[in-house]
Amino acid sequence: METVILGWYVMVQTGSVLLLTAFGSLLLLGTLASPMFGVLGDRLGGRAVLMAMRVVYAVLAGFVLLLTLTGRLTPGWVFVIATLAGLVRPNDQVLRNALIGETIPPQHLMGAVGLSRATMDSARVVGALAGAELSTVLGIERTYVLVTTLYAASVVLTWEVARRRPVPDPGGSIGESSVGATGAALVPSRRRELKDGLLYVLRTPELHAMMWLAFLINLTAYPISSGLLPYVAQRIFFVDATGLGWLAASFALGSLMGSIATVATGGPRRLARSMLVYTAVWYAILLAFGHLPSLGPGLVALVVAGFVQSIAMIAMTANILNASDERFRARVMGVRTLAIYGMPLGLLASGVLIERIGYPLTISVFSTVGLVFTLLIGVRWRASLWQRRAPADRDRPAAARLTPG
């Protein structure tokens, strides 16, 4: 709801696609700190970190509500709020996925990730429609009363997440001796843990490949299917905030359908291969979406794009969790979230390109680049992603599959 409301506010108040993409980029600022949030999740437990994060959401929403009630809300304040929220919000998924990895047996990870995404996607469908419609009918002031209330409810619900005792320092560093877990060594220890998580990803070919694919998707796909939608609604399809809500809800509805299909069927058996194939199909649909002239066909394209996107991302998340040693799971998910930083880069680049070469050609460039590099990733890491591993190798711990160097 909040993203739709504030994104439309920025587009209407400024009329600038560059400022719209800047707003979307600020919401993802915290991806740079994602590995450290993973370290905190491993050491302190997901519940404690999630609680602190969601208190921040509620406080910021309350501040926006205060600004709207006093008539002092401006695009400048929206950018300030987006910056503060963006430092925290992108890491919410890190902790949620890490909690799934902690509690769900490996054979059920695909269904668990699918169920988790289904709850998130259903909220996005309702939130997109409600945010757009309520802000139009009731105004931003009353709508933000609901937003703030929902954030407060999320704090209460997160309090009920099962407590877990903090995990001790996982031991020796990869490539260096361990540091004693004393107060004086606390900061260096966490820095070392962060380094170990990065090295673990780099030395596991399957994880390394998926991180590059995640970065590519955020750089070239998500700007089209989410960040640019306010511009598409106003300048391409010539609709109001309600039309924007339908666009955002269509993509989320397709994603929800994909999540439900994954839960119902158990998902594809060949996770890595399915991830690559569905990503390629997603890019083909986005290429077509960039040349559609009206809202109706655009809604259909976004539903289909959301469906294949959901299956691709569920397969990626399940594959990452399955390939990660439990000592490094939250840190690996932190590195995965770091790849989201491709989206602000893609948003800013798309804003510049749209003003210079136009919207259709920009979408064509992004979709073609994404499709080509998806194929290159599949070829470069085909031994890890495309070929079936032997049963004995699949059963070995992820740490035992590390390649030298």
N, C-alpha and C positions, 0 to 999 in steps of 0.2 A: 504493500500500500504506500509506504513512505517513498519508495523509489519512483513510482508512477506520479505521485502528487508533486514531489519536488522537481522531478524531471520536466513535467509539463509546466510548472511554475517558471522554471528557468527559460524554457523555450518561448513561452508567451511573453515574459517580461523583457527578455533580451533580444529575441529573434535571431540569435546567432548559433549556428551549428557548432562553431568552435567552442563557445562557452558551454554548450550542452555536452560536448564530448569531454571538456575539462571537468565538468561536474561529475560525469560518470567515472572519469579517471581518479578523481579524489576519493571516491567511495572504495577504491581498491588499493589505496596507499599502503595499508598495513600488510600487504602481501610480502613486502620486503622483510618484515619481522616474523613471517610465518614459521621458519625453522626454530626460532627461539620460543615461540608459543608451543611448538612441539616438544622442545626440551622441558618447558614448564609442565606440560601435560604428563610427560613421562615421570617427572620428579614429584609433582604435587598432586597429581590426579586430575582427570578431566572435569569432575564436578566442581572443584574449587575454582578452576580457571574459568569455566563457563559461567559460574555465578558472578564473578567479578565483571566479565564482559557484558553480561546482560543487564547488570546494574547500570553500566555506562550507557547502554542503549536507552534505558528508561529515563535516565537523567537528561540526555540530549533531547529526547522527544519532548520531555517536559519543558525544556528551555525553548524549543520551537513553539510549543503551545503558548508559552508566556509572551513570546514575540508577536504571535498572531493576535492574541487578545489585546495587547497594547498598541497594535497597529505599527509595530516597528520592524516587521519582517521585510527584508530586502534581498535581492540576489546575492549581495555581499555576505549577509548573514548565512544564507543557504550554503555558500561555499565554505564558510568557516565550519558549520555543522558537518558538512560532507567530509571535510578534512579530519575532524576529530573522530567521527564515526568510522571513517575509512581506515584509521589506524588500528581499529579493533575488529570490525565486522568481518573482513575476509577470512579471519582465523576461526570463526565459529565452526565451519565445516571440518577444520582440522581436528578439533576436539570431538565432534560428533562421530566422525569416522574412526578415530582412535578408540572411542568407547565401544563401537561395534566390534572392532578387532579384539578388544579385551574380553568381551562377553559371549561372542558367537563362535561355535566350532567352525573350522575351515570349510567343511562340506556344506555349510549353510550360509556362507558369507554372501553369495550372490543374491539369495532371497532376502537376506537381512538388509543389504545395501539397497535393493530394489524397494523394500518396504519403507526404509528411511526416506528414500527419494520420493516415494508416493505421498508421504505425509507433507514433505516440503513442496512438491509440485501442486498438490491440492490447495495448500495455503496460497501459493502464487496465483492460481486461477481465481480463487475468491478474492484475494487481496487486490489483484489488478482491476477486476471489475468493480469491487467495492470502493477502492481508492479513487478511481476516476469518477464513478457515479456520485459518491457521497460528496466529494469536493465540489462537484458541479451543483448538486442540489442543496447541500447544507453549508457549503463554504469551507475553506481550509481550517477555520478556527474550530468548528464543531467536529470536523473529521479528525483533527489531531487530538481531541479528547479521547476518541476511540483508540487511536494509535498508541497514545501514552498508556492507556488502560491495558491494552494487550501486551505491551512490553512489561508492565508491572506483573501481569499474570505469568509471563514467561520466567520471571525471576522466581516466583513462588513455585512453579512447576519444576524448575531446575534444582531447587532445594531438595526435591524428592529423589533425585538421581542417587543411586547407591553410592555410599562412601567407599573409597578404596585407600588403603594406607599408601603413602608415597613410596615409589619404587626407589631403592638405593641406587647410587652411581653404578651403572652396569659393568664397571670394572675397567680393565685395561683399555687404553686407547688403541685404535687401529693404527699401527705403525709407530706407536710411542708408548712409554710406560705410563701407568696410571698415576694419578695424583691423589694424595690422601684426602678423605672426605672431612676436612676440618674447616672451621669457620674461615681461616685465613686463605684456604684454597678454594672457597666456594665459587668466586667469580671465574678464576682460571678453569675450574672443573666444568662449569657450564659452557664456557667457550670451547673447551675440548670436546664436550659432548656434542655441541653444534657441529664442530669440525668432523667428528666421527660420523654423524648422520649424513653429512654431505659426501664424505669419502665412501660410506657404505652404498649410497645411491650410485656414485660414479663407478664403483667397482662391481656392481651387479648389472650386467648388460640389459636384462629385461627391464629393470627399474629405470636405467639410464635412458633407454629408448622411449619409455612411456612419459618420462618427464619432458623430453623434447617434443613429443606429440602434444602433451598438455599445453606447453607454451605456444605451439603453433596454433592450436585451436583457439586459445584465448586471444592470440594476436589477430587472427583473420576471420574467425567464425562468430564468436560471441558479440563483437561489435555490431555485426549485421543483425543478428537475431534478438538483440536486447538493447544495447546502448543507443543505437540510432533510431529506435522506434518512435520517439517523440518527433523527430525530424520527418520521418516517413509519414506519420499521421498528418502533420500539418502541411508539409510542402509537396508530398507526392500523392497521397490519397485525399487530401483536403477534407479532413474530418476533425472533430473536436476532441476534448479529453475523453469522452465516452468511446470514441473510435480508437483512441490510444489504448484504453483499457481492454477493448476487444482484441487488439493486436497482441498485447502482452499476455492476455489470458489464453489466446489461441496457442501460442508457443508453449505455455505452461500446461495447457490441456493435453497437447500432444505428448509432452514429457510425462504427464501423469499416466496417460494410456500406455506408454512404453514401460513405465515403472510397474504398473499393474500386470502387464503382459509378462514381465520378467518374473514377478512373484508367482504368478499363476503357472508358468511353464518351467520355472527353475532356471530360466536364462539359457543362453547358448553354452554348449560344452567347451568350445574352443574360444576362450575369452579373448586372448590377444588377437587372434585372427578376426573375430567378430568386431572387436574395437576398430581395427583398421578398415574393414569393409563398410561398417555403418558410418564411420567418419567420412569416407569418400562419398557415400550417398548423400550425406548431410551437405557437403560442399556443392554437389550437383544441384540440390534443391535450392540452396541459397543463391546460386548463380541465376536460376530461373526467377526467384523472388525479386531480384534486383531489377527485373525488366517487366514486372507486372504493372498494369496501369490503374487498377482499381482495388477497392478494399476487399470485395468478396473473394476473388482468386488469391489475394494476399493472405487472408485468414486461413484458407485451405492449405496453402503452401507452408505457413507457419505451424499448423497442426502436424503436418507430415514431418517437417523439419524437427519439431520438438520430439516426436516419436523416435526417430532414428538417433537423435542426439542423446536421448535418455538411455537407450540400450548401449550406445557406445560408451557413455560416461560411467554407467553402472559396471560394464565389463572392465573398464579401466580401473575403477576403484577396487573392485573385487580382486582383480589381478594384482594390484599393488599390495593390498593387504595380505594376499596369499603368498606373495613372493618376499614379504618382509619378515625378518626375524622379530620376535615379539619384543626384544630389548630396544629395538629401534623404530617400532611401528609409528609412534606419534611423531617422531622426528622425520620419518619418511613422508608422512602425510603433510608435515610442515613444509618440506621441500616441494611436495606436489602442489601445495597452495601457493608457494613462491612462483610457480609457473603462471599463476593468474596475473602476475604483473605484465604479462604480454597484452592483456586487455586494455589497460590505460594507454599503452604504447600504440595499440591498434586503433583505439578511439581517437587519439590525437592525430594520428596519421590519416585516418579516414576524414576527419574534419577538414584538414588541409586539402586533401585530394578532392573532396566534394566541391569545395569552393573553386578549385582550379580546373578540374576535368569533368565535373558533374557526378551526380549520384549513380546512374546506371553503370558508367565505365569504372567508377571506384569499386562497386560491388563485383564487377567482373574481374578486376585485378585481384581483389582479396580472395575471391573464391578459387580462381585459377592457381594462385600461389599456394593456397592451402591444399588443394588437391594434388598438385605436383609434389610438394614436400611430404605429404602423407605417403605417397607412393615411394618416395626416396627413403623415408624412415623404414617402411616395410621391407625394402630391398636391403638397406644397410644392416638391419638387425634381424634379417629373416631367420637366422638360426635360433634366435630367442623368441621371436614373436610369431612366426609363420609355421615353422616345423613343429611337429608333435614331439614332445619330450618323452623319453622312455619312462615307464612307470617307476622304475627305481630312482630315476633322477627327480621325478615329480615329488616323490615321498621324502627326499632328502631335505633337511632344513635349509632355508634360504642362505644362511651364513656359509653353508658348506658349498654353495654354488658360486662363490666369489671367484672371479678370475684374477690372476696376478696382475699387479700394476694398476 
